[in-house]
Amino acid sequence: MINKATEKSINEQINAELFSFYLYLAMSTHFQHANFGGFARWMRAQAQEEMSHAMKFIDYVHDRGGAVALAAIEQPKGEWPSAQAAFEAAYAHEKSITKRINTLMDKAVAAKDHATANFLQWFVKEQVEEEAALDPIVARLQAIGDHPGALYYLDHELGKRGA
Ligand code: OFO
């Protein structure tokens, strides 16, 4: 049985994952509107991953006999001044999610909640991958600057990400 404090923390994380979904969906629609179909596809795939993260937490709460309480999802921004700005914001967001996961892990370890700590391991690894995926994209966009040819090439490359 999950304890009440962990149940509350995980419910907050479910909300954070749903916000991640919403944020990347907003970035996807923004890029679609700006005719960057590849960036839009990459962000949509990212949004779908975030929905699956929320579902993992939801399933875990239920598996431990807890209750899920869904809260309002914050409205994300709808526009970014450049692809670089959007991907930098995505990278910063992932770093903030890594911090949240680490805090959840710290609490689980302190409470000797082995089941939750074991469950969170998947997310610790996932956050390494999330940051590792965004870091080189941000670096490439920073190098590209205003060069349209290189920007459209990267858009094409990122569009190969499967949804
Ligand atoms: Fe992007 O990893 Fe979940 O939020």
Residues whose N, C-alpha, C, O or C-beta is under 5 A from the ligand:
A	BS01	OFO	A16 E17 S20 E50 H53 I97 E130
